[in-house]
Amino acid sequence: MVKVEKSPNYKRIATEEAFCPVEMLDLWKKVLASPDCDPGFNSLIGFYMSSTAARPQHIMKCLTDLGEQRLAHMDESGIDRQVIALTSPGVQVLDTDSAVSFVKVANDELAQAVRNHPDRFTGMIAIAPQNPAEAAKEIQRGTELGLRGIIVNSHTHGEYLDDPRFYDIFAAAEANGQPLYLHPNTPPRNMIQPMLERGLDGAIFGFTVETGLHALRLITAGVFDKFPKLQVILGHLGETLIFQADRIDYMHQATVRSNRYESMKAIDRKPSDYLRNNFVITTSGFAEEKPIRYVLDFMGADRVMYAMDYPYQHSNEQVIQLDNLNIGDEDKVKYFQTNAERVFGIE
């Protein structure tokens, strides 16, 4: 793999980078052994934990390291700082008590890694949405630990955050000035089967379908009317929503006017307005210039950030490709560095 030199013009801050405590692997093994294991979890984590192929072996080795190996890979890739989060699905596949208990272990481990390497690592707060009140407390505790941002690996046992019972999480995010990173998970039981039949349930397609759905549910349920200061980060160029925004606006308005669904009511603004004002987009997994420039034009240069998606998409060649984006020097500094510093409160 080609080595990437540090940029003289900006720091490269990678904003969607994953880790997994070793102890979590034991918890996941128990879930995999259960008689009613979630099919998406079995397809994703079951594969990574059992495959002998080079890529999954590399990923599993890198996920559990918060020290010299990770730093060496960052140096080889020219990455100045990683914003690190508990990998998907984190504790969200566990039972409620186990999730609430273990999320503290994960956050303590990540906070210690940040203290060990304060100039290289920023950590996000993991929560257990299974218990929203405890999740809100963990957001407060994680903030006090110095963690920045909240990681939610999309649905939790098929439940989505637009349900009002989860609103304590949004209230705590607003109160602590913390953005919420809505990261992909495999689709839930009632969505996944046609994808499994053709191997499309993971990052190739299923992730973006499921996570884009989650984000759109938040918008159309009026979450941002209730929590106007809430900022949500979406990876992978916005999980396709940016490219569909005009059609979403039109069809949302038409559906509301028709009273077709009891569950779809008028909201204060167009869906695209919330995308532009309550979301920040990362380019994790993408390096092609045309779609990135489209997203930059749609969102504005202050709302798009770089991410590598380490260790799942660990490509030094893509770093070089992104360095050569045909955008202005000021916008490139925002993209690689200053937007992340602002969004995550990095000093």
HELIX and SHEET records of a PDB file:
HELIX    1   1 VAL A   22  ALA A   33  1                                  12    
HELIX    2   2 PRO A   39  SER A   50  1                                  12    
HELIX    3   3 ALA A   54  LEU A   63  1                                  10    
HELIX    4   4 GLU A   68  SER A   77  1                                  10    
HELIX    5   5 GLY A   90  VAL A   93  5                                   4    
HELIX    6   6 THR A   96  ASN A  116  1                                  21    
HELIX    7   7 PRO A  132  LEU A  145  1                                  14    
HELIX    8   8 PRO A  164  PHE A  166  5                                   3    
HELIX    9   9 TYR A  167  ALA A  175  1                                   9    
HELIX   10  10 ARG A  189  LEU A  196  1                                   8    
HELIX   11  11 GLY A  206  THR A  220  1                                  15    
HELIX   12  12 VAL A  223  LYS A  226  1                                   4    
HELIX   13  13 HIS A  236  GLU A  239  1                                   4    
HELIX   14  14 LEU A  241  SER A  258  1                                  18    
HELIX   15  15 PRO A  271  ASN A  278  1                                   8    
HELIX   16  16 GLU A  289  MET A  299  1                                  11    
HELIX   17  17 ALA A  301  ARG A  303  5                                   3    
HELIX   18  18 ASN A  316  ASP A  323  1                                   8    
HELIX   19  19 ASP A  329  VAL A  333  1                                   5    
HELIX   20  20 LYS A  334  THR A  338  3                                   5    
HELIX   21  21 ASN A  339  PHE A  344  1                                   6    
SHEET    1   A 3 ILE A  13  PHE A  19  0                                        
SHEET    2   A 3 ARG A  81  LEU A  86  1                                        
SHEET    3   A 3 PHE A 121  GLY A 123  1                                        
SHEET    1   B 6 ILE A 125  ALA A 126  0                                        
SHEET    2   B 6 ILE A 150  VAL A 152  1                                        
SHEET    3   B 6 LEU A 180  LEU A 182  1                                        
SHEET    4   B 6 VAL A 232  LEU A 234  1                                        
SHEET    5   B 6 PHE A 279  THR A 282  1                                        
SHEET    6   B 6 VAL A 304  MET A 305  1                                        
END                                                                             
